[in-house]
């Protein structure tokens, strides 16, 4: 029941927040911008189209989008959106991290599979970025596990209900996860989601050979992933409400819309970092997570 | 207070990771401002003239006088804005992380009394001193060495304010004055090195010879 609601909320609302980000960016540069529901129209258009495969590709190309999509849905089920998470057991933060990594791995395989040089270049960049951003991700999860004394996402986020969220540790963690959100979803300072210049793009370069329904699935997955990361980051400061009701849905909506506006502002005020500087950005983020860990350790949890 | 301490730590990391001299100067100025704020934070310190005086003087020197002097010599020397470190900025940041871990585990061992301040002040002070040392050895421009020296001094200052009750004011004043004079001398030196050699790379100083 709860799992169903959680999946429905994820599937129906996530493109809306991409719309909010685009709208914010358009507003800040003084444009009217796309309609708020444009991501839905784009997805619908793609889902109506046929698929064309390159002659050099193997079945990996066909499997990858489905693996990516399903691992993301699985990892979302581990996250407590309303009260308890639909799936939870001790140690599921490891599963959560690896499900996301599995999706990335298959995306890399698919990019290498078609044998296009641009896709391969995109894959190599994605692998570099992934390797460095997972450092910060794991340290961040470690801090959460340490300060809540549990290894399950469910109890980590519910534990926060009884405590003040506005401690240095959590603000540092929020900063870490916000930067991770920008990195993992190829947002502005790392990768420009709008660019289609092959030499600079990362995520877009990997999916050049996709079209139709499968491209739809990949884009849908990236909106879902954005939603997941925004929820994760914002739940560190504003914990989830205990039960599912209209109020908790509205609360969730405003929380995430707030982050979406924040992402929009960050994206329109920052310039893209040079490709060579990206590892430095990610190492700085890792340092932030490390600082959070040490502060948590020295203040003795909570 | 923990917020201010974490802010001080983060400004030290900004100087480690940033590639532009003016950003480093700004970060050091901010660090000085946070330090002087920290002096005022324990309760009753507003009524204590010792604290207020120290905070005002260190704000004037660390946030206004020295950064202005550095910015002035940056402008006078007409050098490139880049830091050019001998250890790359990525590695500098990673080294920062290692120093951070070392400082936190070292602080557990030492366990000094920090009375009005949180325990965090000791690891922060140690990290900042280490970062200052690291900047001194890993950057070649004279200006960045001054910045490293300043951060090192800020770390010592942090140690010092845990003892503020027993410390006579004159000692603190003396340290601050020394610092200001030191930076003055370095500013003049930067100007002269630049005038003589067209750059302020201290590596070249080993080549100094008597003129033939």
Interface residues (C-beta under 8 A of the other chain):
Chain A: X168 X172 X279 X280 X283 X284 X286 X287 X290 X291 X294 X295 X297 X298 X299
Chain B: X2 X3 X6 X9 X10 X13 X17 X89 X90 X93 X94 X96 X97 X100 X101 X104 X107 X108 X118 X119 X120 X123
